[in-house]
Amino acid sequence: MCIDDFFYCPSFMEDADFPSLNAKFRGYNNDNDRKVLDELDSFYDRYYLRDTRASEQDVNKIIRALQTQQPQLYTGFQGIIDNYFRTVISFTLDNSSNYTGNINQRTNSIFNDFRRRYNKIFVELRSSGIPNGIINRIFRNVIAFTLRYSDSAPSPTPIPGTNWSQWEDLGGVLNSGPGVSSWSTNRLDTFVAGSDNALYHKYWNGSSWSDWESLGGVLASAPAAISWGLNRIDVFVRGTSNSMYHKYWNGTNWSDWEDLGGIFTSSPAASSWGNNRIDTFVRGTNNVLYHKYWNDSSWSDWESLGGVLTSSPAAVSWGNSRIDVFARGQGNQLYHKWWDGSNWSDWENLGGNITSAPAVSSRTSNRLEVFARGENNQLQTIIWNGTRWSDWQDIGGILTSDPAAVSWGPNRTDVFARGTNNALWHIWRD
């Protein structure tokens, strides 16, 4: 096993001693075998690192990342895996700053200290029949993974010299970019397609983030979300039939999915300029922008608004009967079209060289902030200050999806995207 490059090595699951080991653990199904696992769980309860300084949130993030990116590490220990992985992850996080050198050197030093301090773990695992070489390899890999992950993990502390925070990792395993809405001050509701392509929801209630909850469905795109009133959320997605599906929260319950028709080739976008008013936008099969709206009593037909789109659209409203729509067009440049209450404008070219669909938010009347992924996969922004557009600016990060953006107050912008670990990442500006 080449520890230095363990992310790129052939899986150590190919080792000859793993088939018998796997069979051994699959055989833990009678009373005597169950006692072995019970004894190991009891041992964990006695020797778990209870005085760890590592937060449970940080440990859980790395556990989720391990499950996603290094699932082969789980085969060796099966039912007791989380307990022992939490111990070694906590030990690594608590002590990583005490060691210098490259990943291999730090891994070796931490492993040796961990083995000395928790030798009874190794004794118990060997006595259960797990080969010593397997035990050592797995613990070394978990330590190395934790070091790599924690070295590159985003921090929510502010970026020096700017009003932007650094990126924070909100977990999850995303199969799409996110959608986000806000129905009140300091309230955020985020939505993603999960690894099973169902819709997942996570919200900020003003003091803490919820766990992820599944809202079902089978998504073929990233979701879009909008709120037109207190405790109201409307979510739109492309379904497996390539038509638009709609689900809403009425303050008490989530509705069933409804099919709003159409055949489109992008994620949808949604905006609202008034109570019980919703405007949705998609890219059609001819790459043209299409519009469908809810007028408080019924849905309109789809109408074509022209253009040649090379991405999903984004939409926002900053005032009554006002809608601004953005999309990537030819040449990977940002294009803008707006409704002024009477007519749709022509498309205007705002330049740039973007590699994703845009996202847009508005802090207050006649103010727009547009976000997109740039050539280097970093987040970029361009701002309308009520009079003119700014130049493009880099914010940083490494995005692997289209971004999503929302503002819940005149001095607040929140942006979300999928990060390099397929989790939801968040950055904000006060």
Stockholm file with secondary structure:
# STOCKHOLM 1.0

chainA/1-430         MCIDDFFYCPSFMEDADFPSLNAKFRGYNNDNDRKVLDELDSFYDRYYLRDTRASEQDVNKIIRALQTQQPQLYTGFQGIIDNYFRTVISFTLDNSSNYTGNINQRTNSIFNDFRRRYNKIFVELRSSGIPNGIINRIFRNVIAFTLRYSDSAPSPTPIPGTNWSQWEDLGGVLNSGPGVSSWSTNRLDTFVAGSDNALYHKYWNGSSWSDWESLGGVLASAPAAISWGLNRIDVFVRGTSNSMYHKYWNGTNWSDWEDLGGIFTSSPAASSWGNNRIDTFVRGTNNVLYHKYWNDSSWSDWESLGGVLTSSPAAVSWGNSRIDVFARGQGNQLYHKWWDGSNWSDWENLGGNITSAPAVSSRTSNRLEVFARGENNQLQTIIWNGTRWSDWQDIGGILTSDPAAVSWGPNRTDVFARGTNNALWHIWRD
#=GR chainA/1-430 SS CCGGGTTTSCCGGGSTTHHHHHHHHHTCCSHHHHHHHHHHHHHHHHHSCTTCCSCHHHHHHHHHHHHHHCGGGGTTTGGGHHHHHHHHHHHHHHHGGGCCSCHHHHHHHHHHHHHHHTHHHHHHHHHTTCCHHHHHHHHHHHHHHHHHHHHHCCCCSBCTTSSBBCCEECCCCBSSCCEEECSSTTCEEEEEEBTTSCEEEEEECSSCBCCCEEEECCCSSCCEEECSSTTCEEEEEECTTSSEEEEEECSSCBCCCEECCCCBSSCCEEECSSTTCEEEEEEBTTSCEEEEEECSSCBCCCEEEECCCSSCCEEECSSTTCEEEEEECGGGCEEEEEECSSCBCCCEEEECCCSSCCEEECSSTTCEEEEEECTTSCEEEEEECSSCBCCCEEEECCCSSCCEEEEEETTEEEEEEECTTSSEEEEEEC
#=GC SS_cons         CCGGGTTTSCCGGGSTTHHHHHHHHHTCCSHHHHHHHHHHHHHHHHHSCTTCCSCHHHHHHHHHHHHHHCGGGGTTTGGGHHHHHHHHHHHHHHHGGGCCSCHHHHHHHHHHHHHHHTHHHHHHHHHTTCCHHHHHHHHHHHHHHHHHHHHHCCCCSBCTTSSBBCCEECCCCBSSCCEEECSSTTCEEEEEEBTTSCEEEEEECSSCBCCCEEEECCCSSCCEEECSSTTCEEEEEECTTSSEEEEEECSSCBCCCEECCCCBSSCCEEECSSTTCEEEEEEBTTSCEEEEEECSSCBCCCEEEECCCSSCCEEECSSTTCEEEEEECGGGCEEEEEECSSCBCCCEEEECCCSSCCEEECSSTTCEEEEEECTTSCEEEEEECSSCBCCCEEEECCCSSCCEEEEEETTEEEEEEECTTSSEEEEEEC
//
